[in-house]
Amino acid sequence: MSLEVEEKKMAEKYVKRETLTKAEKWRSLEGRLGTGHLQHDTIIIMADSSETKPVTAPIVDDAPSNDAGEGSSDTKQESHSDRKRKRFQDDGLKFGRGGKKRDMGRNAWSREQPDRRSRNDEEKKKPRPENSVLPAPFAQDEIAAEERKPKRKVAVLIGYSGTGYKGMQINTTEKTIEGDLFTAFVQAGAISKANADDPKKSALVRCARTDKGVHAAGNMISLKLIVEDPDIVQKINSHLSPQIRVWGIERTIGSFSCYQVCDSRWYEYLIPSHAFLPPHPSSWMARNLEEAADETGDREGYESRQAEVKDFWKTVEERDIKPIVDSLDDDIRDMVLQAIHEPSDFNPDGEQQDKQEDQVKQTADLNTSAPADAESKPEAAAETAANTDTPMPDQPATLESTNIPTEQKKRIEVAVRQLKTAYNAARRAFRIPEERIARVQAALDSYVGTRNYHNFTIQKTARDPSAKRNIKSFVCNPQPIIINGTEWLSLKVHGQSFMMHQIRKMVGMVALTVRCGTPIERIVEAQGDLKYSIPKVPGLGLLLERPVFDSYNEIQAVKHDKEKLDFGKYEKELEEFKQREIYQRIFAEEERDNTFHLFFNQIDNYKERHFLYLTSKGIEATKGAGKLDEQRAVKSQNDGADAMEMQPTMDTELLIKLERLITKNARLSSHASVTSILQDLGTPTVSLAILDGETILPHCFTAGSDDTSTLFQACSISKPVASVLTFKLIEAGKLSLHASIAEYLPISAIEALETTATKGMARFITISQLLSHTSGLETSGSQGFPGYDVSKNANGHYRAALPDLAEALEGQWPSNTLPIRLKDWPGHVFNYSGGGIGVLQLIIEAVMDAPFAELMDEHVFKPLGMKRSMYVIPEEDGLNDSTKEDRQGSGNYARAYYNGYTSCEAGHRVNPEQSAAGLWTTPSDLLTLISAIQSSLHTDTGFLPRALAVSMLTEVQSGMAHAWFVTPDHFGHGGSNMPGWKCNLLASLTKKRALAVMTNSAEGAKVFWKVQAALFCLLGWEKASNFWYERNCVVPFADVVAVTPCKTILAPWSGGWKEQEREWMVELVFESCVPWLKVKQMPKQRLWIAAHAKGEYQDGAKIVVDLVCKGGVEVLIRLVEDKEGKPMMEMWNGNTGSVVMMEKV
């Protein structure tokens, strides 16, 4: 066997692909940044040794897992990563403190862990459950005699009817879909006898978990199977019941996980149309609906929402029920009616009502004391009343507990069955009007987009970010189908992912909203912060239609020449299966058990207040007295109170003052609202937050649907946020502040940064110089990093290709910026360079062997609780529309605008230079970071050690520290991204004070400067010195409430003034002690006190007052008294940012 073949065998057996990621990255980087060869050999790590050996063998994507190979005898060569590993060894523990995972890279962690089979030794020692449904272990001689065959990573496309199964997920002692599938795999030879005793050995992963009784026309599992037999699918199906089918098996890439790769999922819910009938007039719910409509004056609205079905029950009572009731004997008539309409009162012991209440509490998840891990155990979750055997109103079992004679009981039972049959026949004969279907569709539309579904699952609070899910569409088929005399509606939902019970609760909320004549807005309210008890409809009607794998099919499958994962190939078989095994079972079970009627009948007669939010009173109707015992009520109210606590909002008095100040500065008299004035000034949204002490106070002014949790592009504020990660890595010993970049980058990458004139100089650049913009690297051009429009045009094509970071820094296609080159001596002068921060990102990713965004999340965002900060790329339909009519977008990302009214063609642009310009966040999250930094400045137990925090904020050159602009008293940074993002962050170095303002408009800078100045004035904070990037002057709002100094004080400045450099004249005049500014023969402008913090003047001069015009003229007049008492005047021009000294005429 040749050496090359031996090495290839070795690679296929022992190579862990992740350990090559870094070397592959540098190889790719070499091709982009330079023509030289990398100085580091590609390294492989032996699975059972820490030795490193160079290898030339290619990586086999899905090589057989049981191939053997022998080690190479090549000379051992130490890699860059090995040298780092040795440097961080401490008392035999590798990579950090105690070998903990957070202190090392993912590859190092994998290398340090025992083999999976070793980790499962303890599991093997456990006795096999006597009632296990999995295959029994084979004898050792049988295993040894079996021919070894290679396993391949595959995707298994399946369908099943969930009837009789305890859900999808495998359970050793319960009958589950996965359990039957795994057994069939073993019996068909797709899983070897050696692996037959443990599904973990096959790396089984499911795409979508379904609960007890839930069906799936299309689902998927991924695992390692022996698939050499061309008839393997038929053999597997031969060992399965007709309820479960394998549609096909497709080979995938080795790292494939159907759960992680799945883009979205389609579900269908079948529901009989009589579920949308209003509650029977005799029910407790119907009486409350009527009373609430009268009490709130909503009678007309309530009746209009029930118009198409208002006479249904009246007709049924007259036509079908009255003849039967009239024929009953007088001695049983009242008892029969009581048994039908008031089942809880019919039993004097109340036993029936107690059982009914318990079932409703389960189906609505009202018992908040459920274990926290309930969500992970669907087989243990509470089932709906439809799945129980407890007698309900249609089953008058409570007659046994009364003192009624036997003969009379029999007559009552016969009459009840007769009436029940009549009611059932009437419900099944109901045909839903088109207006009712339209109402159902309007309710379903309330779910489209990204919404908070904490009320639609269990064990989640409103502030839990995982409660937000994206629904792409939710459609009711306008053409119902009739099966065995019952009309059914098909509801299909398409979403990225779903939580436990989410779909069933979503359908339940829609059904209750429509049948109770509730305003559809109630569904939107249930997506808010308040707690709503929403029952889940029976699982009987739920069907997983199919998962979607578009991204994998378009990228990975094409790249690796794999078959696409498409259920469309099996459309015919799939439809036949649905009709035979799923639909018919659903229809038959409903006809036999009246599942949906029992469910809604329980809700209608549940005599507690949990569901009275469906009335015209809304959520207020759920408050007050009820049958809920006091102890459980207190627990329900307090359960998760900490997590449910709302974020503090801006002080009401301060907000009123700010709004009044803004509204008094309208350019046009017709602009009365704050938001319209801000639009007129240039931006549709201003989101801000104030840090005062330990409290963060957010507020959002918006003409659209943005709010305080809406994400904005942080633009260049991304740079100082990235610096925090850098200092965290310095703290961990992964980086050194004053180390040369040559310690982290290959020589080819360093040489690519140089020009002919600067050859040999780039290796002297340090991490500190990259952060402080003194590296000598130029900027990316006059526009900085303009970003890339990755939205699609009318033809469905992307408007721009997106380069990776290396291409962007090199200026190679499809980059739209100049290459980053060294143009000055490292450490010489300050020259703002986003490219330098981009190089730092390359270093961080190389050292940590992980994507920058993941590292920020792991080391900064998650530890600080910055839940609304990320380096994601939002979809175009995930952006909010800033118009008063539109709802919030699916992802709650702000949309970019050119001004206050006109949105940009691209709602946002993407920046591959993440560390320099790619952060999405909120003002509140930025101040969370600021608060942690400010605390770190005074203690060694803060987020950063005190010495590192001080070093990060110590000036290096020209007011720049390490990615932070600093003055003697403040630190911060501003930001501007194309096409329409402006923001600013300003914090005190000596006090717990800070302010963050973010806008989504190209004209937003002028607005946020004015708002920032106004807040400093209203809060009484000291004026901050201008940073390097700030305009020389900002004309603030006019404070029309402040008292203007009297004419006597301002008299020395009365009269004409002209600019020193040219003949431009202004005149300060007083009329009735009010100052005015006149320019030639033009209308004079009223002057007001400027709404900003007062500053100090140089050379011992004193600022007397700052006066501004309001309503559009961007001019500030500063009246100054020099140290000799002589009057001086400055004129600020807010449009040009210039300050002009005036001379007295």
ZABASE-297133 format. One record per residue (C-alpha): residue in one letter; x, y, z. Coordinates in steps of 0.5 Angstrom, whole numbers, plus 500, padded with zeros to 3 digits. Example, Ala and Ser with C-alpha at 12.3 -4.5 7.8 and 13.67 -1.06 7.14 Angstrom:
BEGIN
A525491516;S527498514;
# end
This chain:
BEGIN
M500500500;S503507498;L504512503;E499517500;V494511501;E496510508;E495517509;K488518506;K486512510;M489515516;A485522515;E478518514;K479515520;Y482520525;V481527522;K476531526;R474536521;E474542526;T481542527;L482544520;T478549520;K483554522;A488552517;E483552511;K481559513;W489561513;R489557506;S483561503;L486568506;E492567503;G489566496;R485573497;L491577501;G497575498;T501570493;G506567498;H505561501;L502560508;Q508559513;H504554517;D503547515;T496544515;I495540522;I491534523;I490532531;M490524532;A484522536;D487518541;S494523542;S496530542;E501529537;T500533531;K502531524;P502534517;V498531512;T496532505;A490527504;P484530502;I478531507;V473525506;D466529507;D462523509;A467517510;P465510513;S466511520;N468504521;D474504516;A481503520;G488507518;E495507521;G499513523;S504516519;S511516520;D513523518;T517528522;K513531528;Q512538527;E509543532;S504548529;H502555532;S496552535;D500547539;R505553541;K499557544;R497551548;K503549551;R503557553;F497556557;Q498550560;D497550568;D499544572;G497540567;L491543565;K490545558;F487552556;G485556562;R482555569;G481547570;G480545563;K473548563;K469549556;R469556557;D476557557;M478554551;G476553544;R471548541;N476544538;A480543544;W474542548;S473536543;R480533544;E480533551;Q473529552;P473522552;D470518546;R463518546;R463510547;S467511553;R462517556;N456512555;D459506559;E455508565;E449508561;K451501559;K451499566;K444500567;P439495567;R435494561;P428496563;E423490563;N418493559;S423496554;V420497547;L427497543;P431491540;A434487545;P442487545;F445482541;A450476544;Q457478543;D458472538;E453475534;I456482533;A463479532;A460474526;E456480523;E460483517;R462490518;K459495513;P460503513;K455507516;R453514512;K450520514;V443520511;A436524512;V430519513;L424522510;I418519514;G410520515;Y406517520;S399517524;G400519531;T394515533;G396510539;Y403513540;K406517545;G409522541;M415522536;Q421522541;I424515543;N422513550;T425506552;T418504555;E413507551;K410506544;T413512540;I414513532;E422513533;G422507537;D418503532;L423506526;F429504530;T427497531;A425497523;F432500522;V435494526;Q431489523;A432491516;G440491517;A440499516;I443499523;S448494525;K447489531;A453492535;N449499535;A442496536;D442497543;D443504543;P440510538;K445514541;K450510537;S447512530;A447520532;L439520531;V436527531;R429529529;C427535525;A420536529;R418533535;T410532535;D406530541;K402524543;G397523537;V399528533;H400526525;A406528520;A405527513;G412529512;N418529518;M425527518;I430524522;S438524521;L442519523;K448514521;L445508517;I448502513;V444504506;E448500501;D442495500;P438499494;D432496497;I433498504;V427503504;Q422497502;K425493507;I425498513;N417499511;S416492511;H418492518;L413498520;S406498521;P402502515;Q401508520;I409509519;R412510512;V419511510;W418516504;G426516502;I433516504;E438521502;R445521503;T447528506;I454532508;G457529514;S455534519;F448534517;S443535523;C436536520;Y434540526;Q439545526;V439545518;C431546517;D429553515;S422552517;R416548518;W409547515;Y403545519;E396543518;Y390543523;L383540521;I378543525;P370542524;S367548522;H362548528;A367550532;F366557530;L359557532;P357562538;P357559545;H350556546;P345562549;S344558556;S352557557;W356561562;M360564557;A354566553;R351570559;N358573560;L359575553;E352579553;E352582560;A359585558;A357588551;D351591555;E356594560;T361597556;G356599550;D359594545;R352591544;E352594537;G359591535;Y358585539;E352583534;S356585528;R361580529;Q356575530;A351577525;E352571520;V350566525;K346570530;D340566529;F343559529;W341557536;K334560535;T333556529;V336549532;E332550538;E325552535;R326546529;D330541533;I330541540;K323544542;P319538539;I323533543;V322537550;D315538549;S314531548;L318529555;D314527561;D313533566;D316530571;I323529568;R323535563;D326540568;M332535570;V333533562;L334541561;Q338542567;A343535565;I344538558;H345546559;E347546567;P351540568;S355542574;D348544578;F345538576;N350534581;P348536588;D355533590;G359538585;E363532583;Q362533575;Q364540576;D370539579;K372534574;Q371539569;E374544572;D381540573;Q380538565;V380546563;K385548568;Q390543564;T388544557;A389552558;D395550562;L392554568;N396551573;T403555573;S406550578;A408545573;P415543573;A420547569;D422541565;A415539563;E416542556;S422537555;K417531556;P411531551;E409525553;A407527560;A404534558;A397535560;E392533555;T386536553;A379534555;A378530549;N383525550;T380523557;D375519559;T371523565;P364524563;M362530561;P355534560;D353529554;Q354523558;P350524564;A353519569;T352523575;L345521575;E348515579;S349520585;T342522586;N336520589;I332519583;P328512582;T331508577;E325508572;Q326515572;K333515571;K332511565;R327516562;I332522563;E338518560;V334516554;A331523553;V338526554;R341522549;Q335524544;L337531545;K344530544;T343527538;A339532535;Y344538538;N350534534;A346533528;A345540528;R352542529;R354537523;A349540519;F352547520;R355550514;I360556515;P358562511;E364566507;E363572512;R365567518;I371564514;A374571512;R373573520;V377567521;Q383569516;A383576519;A384573526;L390568523;D393574520;S394577527;Y400572527;V404573521;G411576523;T415575529;R411576535;N411574542;Y408567544;H409567551;N402566552;F402560547;T406555550;I408553557;Q413556562;K415562559;T415569560;A414575556;R421577557;D424571555;P427572548;S426565546;A418566546;K419570540;R417566534;N417568526;I410566522;K411566515;S404565513;F397562516;V392561511;C385558512;N383554506;P376558503;Q374552500;P371547506;I371540505;I365535507;I366528510;N361524513;G356530513;T361534517;E364540514;W372541516;L376547515;S384546513;L388551517;K396551514;V401555518;H408556515;G413558521;Q421558522;S420554529;F414552534;M414551541;M410546545;H403547544;Q404553540;I400551534;R394548538;K394555542;M394559536;V388555533;G385555540;M385563541;V383564533;A377559535;L375562541;T376569538;V371568532;R366564536;C365569542;G365575537;T371578540;P375583537;I381581533;E385586536;R385581543;I389576539;V395582538;E394584546;A395576548;Q402577544;G404583549;D406583556;L400581560;K398574562;Y393570558;S390563559;I389560552;P387553552;K390548547;V385545542;P385538541;G391535538;L387530534;G387535528;L394537528;L398535522;L406536521;E405537513;R413538512;P419541514;V423546509;F430545507;D431551502;S438553505;Y441546505;N439545498;E441551495;I448551498;Q450545501;A447540497;V450543491;K457544493;H457537496;D453534490;K448531494;E441530493;K436535495;L431534501;D425535497;F418531499;G415533493;K419527490;Y414523494;E407527493;K403522490;E405517495;L404522501;E397525499;E395517499;F398516506;K394523508;Q388521506;R388514508;E392514515;I391521517;Y385524515;Q380518515;R383517522;I381524524;F374524521;A373518524;E375519531;E371526531;E365522529;R365517534;D368522540;N365529539;T372531541;F371538539;H364539541;L366537548;F372541548;F369548547;N363546551;Q368545557;I370552556;D363555555;N361552562;Y368553566;K365558571;E372562573;R374568570;H380566566;F377566559;L373572560;Y378576556;L374574550;T368579553;S368586551;K371588557;G378585555;I383583560;E380587566;A374582566;T379576568;K380580575;G376580581;A373574585;G372567582;K373560584;L380560584;D383558591;E387564594;Q393560595;R394558588;A392565585;V397568589;K402563587;S400565579;Q401572580;N408571583;D410566579;G416568575;A415575577;D422577577;A422575569;M416578568;E418585571;M417590566;Q423594564;P423601567;T420607563;M423614562;D420618568;T413621566;E415628568;L422628564;L418625558;I413631559;K418636559;L422633553;E415632549;R413639550;L420642548;I420638542;T413640540;K414647541;N419647536;A415645530;R417648523;L410648521;S404650525;S400644523;H405639526;A403638533;S405631535;V412630537;T413624532;S411629526;I416634528;L421629528;Q419626522;D420634519;L427634522;G429628519;T427621522;P421617523;T424614529;V428616535;S430611540;L434613546;A435610553;I438614560;L443611565;D442615571;G445611577;E443604576;T437605572;I436604565;L430608562;P428607555;H423611551;C422611543;F419616539;T416613533;A411615527;G411607526;S411601530;D418601533;D419600540;T424600545;S426593544;T427595536;L434593533;F438599530;Q444598526;A450601531;C454603526;S461605528;I459604535;S460596533;K468598534;P468600542;V463594543;A468589539;S474592544;V470590550;L471583547;T478584545;F480586553;K476580555;L480575551;I486579554;E484578561;A483570559;G490570556;K488569549;L491576546;S496581549;L495588548;H502590546;A503584542;S505584534;I500582530;A505577527;E504573533;Y497571530;L497572523;P501568517;I506572514;S502572507;A497576511;I501581514;E505582507;A498583504;L497589508;E504593505;T505597500;T512597496;A514603501;T512600507;K514593506;G517590512;M513595517;A506591518;R509586523;F510592528;I503593528;T500592535;I493590538;S493596541;Q495600535;L489597531;L484599537;S487606537;H487607530;T494609530;S496602526;G498606520;L493603516;E488607512;T481607512;S477604507;G476610503;S472616503;Q465613505;G468608510;F464601509;P458603505;G455596506;Y452591501;D444591499;V443584499;S435585498;K432582492;N430586486;A423585482;N426579478;G428576485;H435577484;Y440580489;R442587488;A449586490;A454580492;L456580499;P464579500;D467576506;L471580511;A478578507;E475580500;A472586503;L479588506;E483586500;G478590496;Q477584491;W470583488;P465583490;S468589495;N465596494;T471599498;L479600497;P484595499;I486596506;R494598506;L499600511;K500608509;D504610515;W509608520;P505604526;G504608532;H506615528;V499618528;F492617529;N488616523;Y481613524;S481606520;G475601520;G480597516;G484596522;I478594526;G477589521;V484586521;L483585529;Q476581527;L481576523;I486576529;I480574534;E477569529;A483566528;V486565535;M479563538;D477559532;A470561532;P466566528;F466573531;A459574532;E459567536;L464570540;M461576542;D455573544;E459568549;H463573552;V460579552;F452579550;K450573554;P454575561;L451582561;G444580559;M444584553;K439580549;R437585544;S444585541;M447581535;Y450580529;V445577525;I443579518;P435580518;E431578512;E428584508;D421582510;G423582518;L424590518;N418594521;D414599517;S415606520;T408608517;K402609522;E398604519;D402598518;R404593524;Q411592526;G415587522;S416580523;G423581526;N423588530;Y428591526;A428598524;R428600517;A433605514;Y430612511;Y433617507;N429622511;G423622516;Y418620510;T422616505;S424609506;C431607503;E430602497;A434597501;G431597508;H438595511;R445594508;V449588510;N457589513;P461583513;E466588517;Q462586523;S467588528;A467595525;A460596523;G455590523;L452590530;W445591531;T442593538;T438597542;P440603546;S438600553;D443594551;L448599550;L447602556;T448595560;L455595557;I456602559;S454600566;A458594566;I464598564;Q463604569;S463599575;S469596572;L473602573;H472602580;T473595582;D477589580;T471584581;G467588575;F466585568;L473587567;P479588572;R480595574;A487595570;L484593564;A478597564;V482603565;S487601560;M481601555;L479608556;T486611557;E487616551;V493614546;Q492619541;S488625539;G482624544;M482616542;A483611547;H482603545;A476604540;W473609545;F473617544;V475620551;T475627554;P477628561;D470627564;H467622558;F467617553;G463614548;H463613540;G458615535;G456612528;S453613521;N452607516;M449607509;P444608507;G440611513;W443610520;K445615525;C447614533;N451616539;L453614545;L456618551;A458616558;S461619564;L467617567;T466619574;K459618575;K454613573;R451617567;A450615560;L445617554;A444613548;V440615542;M439611535;T435613529;N434610522;S435616518;A440619513;E438625517;G438623524;A444626526;K441633527;V436630531;F439626536;W444632537;K438636539;V435631543;Q441629547;A443636548;A435637551;L436631555;F443634558;C439640559;L433637563;L437632567;G442638569;W448634567;E454638566;K456639558;A461634555;S467636551;N466635544;F469628541;W473628535;Y468626530;E463631533;R460637529;N463644532;C456646533;V449643534;V444648534;P439645540;F432646541;A429652543;D426652551;V420656550;V419655558;A425658560;V425666562;T430670557;P434675561;C431682561;K433687556;T437691561;I442685562;L442684554;A443691553;P450691551;W449686545;S443690542;G444693535;G448691529;W453686528;K457683522;E462677521;Q469678522;E471675515;R465678510;E460684510;W454680513;M450684518;V445682523;E441686528;L439684535;V433688537;F428688543;E421689543;S417689550;C423686553;V423680548;P430679544;W429679536;L434678530;K433682524;V437680518;K436686513;Q429687510;M427680512;P422678517;K425678524;Q426672528;R424671535;L430668540;W429663545;I433660551;A437654548;A436648551;H442645552;A447644558;K451651559;G459650558;E465654560;Y468659555;Q476660554;D481665556;G477667562;A471669558;K463668561;I458666557;V452670559;V446666554;D445662548;L439664544;V436660538;C431661533;K425656533;G421653527;G427652522;V432657522;E438653524;V442659528;L445660535;I447667538;R452666544;L453672548;V459672551;E463677556;D470677556;K474678562;E474685562;G467686561;K467687554;P461684550;M462679544;M458675540;E458668536;M454666531;W453658530;N450655524;G447649525;N447647517;T454648516;G457646523;S461653523;V462658528;V463665526;M466671531;M462677530;E464684531;K460690534;V458695528;
# end
